[in-house]
Amino acid sequence: ILYLTFDEVIHGTLNPFRMGTSNIIRIGVSAGRYRLTTAEPYVMRYLRLSAKGRAITVRDLRLYHIAFPATHITARFAGQDDAMHRIFDAAVETFRANTVDIYMDCPSRERAGWLCDSFFTSRVERVLTGRSDVERAFLQNFLLPEHFAFLPDGMLPMCYPSDHNDRTFIPNWAMWYGVEMGEYLTRTGDRAFTDSARERLYALLAYFAPFENEYGLLEGLKSWVFVEWSKSNELVQDVSFASNMLYARLLDTCGQLYGDSDLTGKAAKLRATILDMSMTESGFFCDNALRQDGKLVPNPASTMPSSAISSRRRAIRGCGRRCCMTSATTVLRAGCIRRSIPPMPSSATTCGWIYWIVTVAARRCTTISRATLPTWRTRPAR
């Protein structure tokens, strides 16, 4: 028996279980000669070969590179900053590794097509290739099944294909699908495709409708309510203002996609409600509100403490604008301040980092081919 154990890093000794996975390939053979290729792709920097039972000779061991075609990358770095050039090149290779057939969250551990991640990676594809071919295929996957067997009517999988059969879903990620569909139309003008998603998106809105409370806010969302990997994820009930900010964006996007003024009006009203209920006297948003004795009360425990506010204000003193990105949490934390380089969202995934790096590189050199970058939504600082 031949065991191949591998990992991307090594700390003293190779640990194939480091990422919560079993990075082990077991090959059982009889005496003879074999030419073998693994059935699945793997990512590794370090590889250990171990033979059990008898000696085994291995020759011509190699890795085949599977990635997005380099010939499709049309963007070129034209600046003079060597460090930024290396960062740009690394971002391109990261995109290529994570985009083989659809957008993936990582090239090794999961290789899953997660929504929300795709929102950021789709921007990268457009910047690097001038096209949105992979994005169209990714979004289309969610339209092909008649229904999703393990989900409530109207809900979308948090990742697809390879959706979970344990009936878990992320309602926020389904919202990102609609928001990305709006950006897809802006990027491509592919009206026929976005029109084909109308029924599925309206079914999604119908799913959320029963969760709207007397203020129009989503309350008591089910399953895995996910904002970001931070303390905010512990502050998502009963009303998550971050989730509702994204819901307002979904309503507005669907209204604009399909000429539905009722939805755009509903979105505007919801935004006003969120601003009114979540803004604190300190000038910072709180994360959530709780239902107490029948009344909805903003959660004071979810507001940034005064000491942290003072520290944050000192750090951002002198900056002129506040960035209100689609990542609601950056608005929520109210620390998303910039001068010339867009801040990295606190909810950033690997894909989000790629987009940020490419965007920063583009802003530094200003002459990346095909680098049509989105406009960051801003509001004056208070």
C-alpha positions, 0 to 999 in steps of 0.5 A, spaced: 500 500 500 502 506 498 500 512 502 500 520 499 499 525 505 500 532 503 499 539 505 500 546 503 504 548 509 509 545 514 510 546 521 515 541 524 512 535 521 507 534 515 499 534 518 494 532 513 489 533 518 490 540 519 484 543 515 479 539 518 480 534 512 484 528 510 489 529 505 491 522 504 491 518 498 491 511 499 493 506 493 493 499 493 497 495 488 500 488 487 506 487 484 507 490 477 508 497 474 502 502 474 501 509 471 496 512 476 493 519 476 488 521 481 481 522 480 480 529 483 484 535 483 488 537 490 493 542 492 499 541 495 506 544 497 509 538 501 508 531 499 510 525 503 510 518 500 509 512 505 509 504 503 506 499 507 507 491 506 513 492 501 518 496 498 515 501 492 519 505 487 515 511 485 518 514 478 516 521 475 512 524 480 509 530 477 503 535 478 498 537 473 496 544 473 489 545 473 486 552 473 483 558 469 486 559 462 492 564 462 490 566 455 483 568 457 487 573 462 487 580 458 488 585 464 496 587 464 499 591 470 502 597 467 505 600 473 512 601 476 511 599 483 514 592 483 511 590 490 504 592 487 506 588 481 507 582 485 501 583 489 497 583 482 500 577 479 499 573 486 491 575 485 491 573 478 494 566 480 489 566 486 483 567 481 485 562 476 486 557 482 479 558 484 475 559 477 476 552 474 469 551 471 465 555 476 467 560 482 470 556 488 471 558 495 478 555 495 482 550 490 483 545 496 479 544 502 472 545 499 472 547 492 464 549 493 460 554 489 458 559 495 454 565 494 456 571 496 463 569 495 461 569 487 459 577 488 466 579 489 469 574 484 465 576 479 468 583 479 474 580 478 473 576 472 470 582 469 476 586 471 481 580 469 478 578 462 473 583 460 467 578 460 463 574 465 462 567 462 464 564 468 459 568 472 453 566 467 454 559 468 455 560 476 448 564 476 445 559 471 446 553 476 441 556 481 436 556 475 436 549 472 433 545 478 425 545 478 426 545 486 431 544 491 429 538 495 432 540 502 430 547 502 423 551 504 420 553 497 423 559 494 430 559 498 436 558 494 442 553 496 448 557 500 452 553 495 451 550 489 452 544 486 454 540 492 448 543 496 447 540 503 442 535 504 441 537 512 436 542 510 441 548 512 441 554 508 444 561 509 438 566 508 443 572 507 447 568 501 440 567 497 439 575 498 446 576 495 444 572 489 439 577 487 444 583 488 449 579 484 444 578 478 443 586 478 450 587 477 451 582 472 446 586 468 450 592 469 456 588 467 453 585 461 447 587 458 444 580 458 437 582 459 434 575 457 438 572 462 436 576 468 429 575 465 429 568 466 431 569 473 425 573 475 420 567 477 426 564 482 427 571 485 420 573 486 419 566 489 425 568 494 422 574 496 415 570 497 419 566 502 422 572 506 415 576 506 412 572 512 418 574 516 417 582 515 414 585 522 410 591 523 416 595 521 418 591 515 424 589 518 426 581 517 425 578 524 426 571 526 430 569 520 431 561 520 437 556 519 444 559 519 443 567 519 450 569 517 453 576 517 461 575 517 466 571 521 466 576 527 462 578 533 456 580 529 455 573 527 452 572 535 448 578 534 443 576 528 436 575 532 431 577 533 432 583 528 439 583 524 440 590 521 446 588 517 441 582 514 436 587 513 440 592 510 442 587 505 434 585 504 433 592 502 439 592 497 435 585 494 428 589 494 431 595 490 435 590 485 429 586 484 425 592 483 430 595 478 431 589 474 423 588 473 421 595 473 417 594 480 416 600 483 413 597 489 419 593 491 424 600 490 419 604 494 419 598 499 426 598 499 427 606 500 422 605 506 426 599 509 432 603 509 429 609 512 427 605 518 434 601 519 437 608 519 432 610 524 432 604 529 439 602 528 443 609 529 445 610 536 447 617 539 454 615 538 454 616 531 455 608 530 450 603 528 448 597 533 448 590 530 441 588 532 434 589 536 431 584 541 423 583 542 422 585 549 415 585 552 412 585 545 416 591 543 422 591 538 428 594 542 435 596 539 440 591 543 445 596 547 450 590 547 451 590 540 454 597 540 461 599 539 463 601 546 465 608 547 473 606 548 473 603 541 469 609 538 474 614 541 480 609 538 477 608 531 476 616 531 483 617 532 485 612 527 480 615 521 481 622 523 483 627 517 479 622 512 474 625 508 468 620 506 465 614 509 464 608 505 457 605 504 459 598 501 454 593 499 457 589 505 452 591 510 457 590 516 462 595 514 456 600 514 454 597 521 461 598 524 461 605 521 469 604 520 469 604 513 473 610 511 478 611 505 481 617 501 483 613 495 484 606 496 477 602 497 477 599 504 477 591 505 470 589 507 470 586 514 466 580 511 471 579 506 472 572 503 478 569 499 474 572 493 473 578 496 481 579 498 482 578 491 477 583 488 480 588 493 487 587 491 486 587 484 482 594 485 488 597 489 493 595 484 488 598 478 487 604 482 495 605 484 497 604 476 491 606 473 492 603 467 490 596 467 487 594 461 479 592 461 479 594 468 472 597 469 472 598 476 465 599 480 464 606 483 464 605 491 457 608 494 459 613 499 456 618 504 459 624 507 462 623 514 458 625 520 
